[in-house]
Amino acid sequence: MPDSSPLDLAPITRQLRAMFGSRLLIAAVHYLPVFDELTTAPLSISALRTRLGLAERPAMVLLPALCAMDLLAFDQQGRLYITELGKYVTQANTPNLTGYLGLEKDDAGVVEMVARLRNDGPLHAEDGISFVKDDESPSPMDDPELARFLTLGLAGRARHLSPIVAARMNQREGHLLDVAGGTGFYTYEWLLANPTSTATILDRPAVLTVASELLDEFSQSGRPGATTVKERVSFLPGDMLTDALPQTDILLAASLFHDWPTPTCQWLAHRFAEALRPGGELWVHDAFLNDTLDGPLAVTDYSAQLFWNTKGRCYSRAEYRSWLMEAGLQPTPDNIPTQMDYGLIWAKK
């Protein structure tokens, strides 16, 4: 029988994200002495990070990417060393490709990536599309024009992934809270699959204006049950970082944690856990690093893109599960793939 599953669109998004990974490679070879520091002996991530003068976030974007490119690897003591392939981007090796990579070292994107690695982000918040300093600047999503541009820009991805995500989450009765729900498509599809349940989408007011328009379109799509979705969803304008979260049975955090640095992620995990009723479920849909922090390449490229545009990066499932456990939840061992290099993990209360 022919495969009826949707075509995975990952080959398209990987091409976009590879641009950011290429900038990391050239930065490591021509601006940051990563390979020079490892020439004499392997080093732990923390030791190498100190020698490079990098903060935790840029180091955890750069070094897993170089591992995913097979240029670095971890030894049995958890220290980084240069692989056989990696020797070919060092001046000490003959032949080498340092000069070839150097043909693009003056590219504006590469030069800016180096500055952002050294600074842990752009020098000015407005230089990032969605970059905003916690508690220091208004959200770009408060600007109606920018909010519409970004939300609609993400809509194609959400349209494709949301029915897959809804099908792979638990089917149950109850209330779903979609935090920073954006387009709302994940909620709409989940309600379609759970016809007796209700939902709330929390986001900035300007984003919810777009989500409401997309709900009108969704409810008029002619799909069986779609007309009832509009009656079962509500929009809650707010800020997940400061406003009280309503109690719920299921909380969905889709492409959310990756916008924030580790301390904010830990704090959000506690906030989300407190919003769950006993027996509730917290679902995370995102792209995950290997727990060994050495790939996969598609995710380290995505992490570089997130580093460029947000205060966050990609995290491993182990990192997520540690935050969820610290918040008093019970992570399950389930690793549920969706598409486009994303997957689901979840925890119980």
Protein Blocks (a to p, Z undefined) as FASTA:
>chain_A
ZZfbdcdfklmmmmmmmmmmmmmmmmmmmmpckllmmmmpccdfklmmmmnopafklmmm
mmmmmmmnopaccdfkopacddfklmmmcfkbccdfklmmmmmmmgmklmmmmmmmmnop
afblklpmklccehkaccfklpmklmmmmmmmmmmmmmmmmmmmmmmmccdedddddehk
lnommmmmmmmmmmmbccdddddfklmmmmmmmmmmmmmnopghklmmmmmcccddddfk
lpccdddfbdcdehklmmpcfklmmmmmmmmmmmpcghiacddddddddfklpacfklmm
mmmmmmmmmmbdcddfklmmmmmmmnopacdfbdcdfeehiacddddZZ
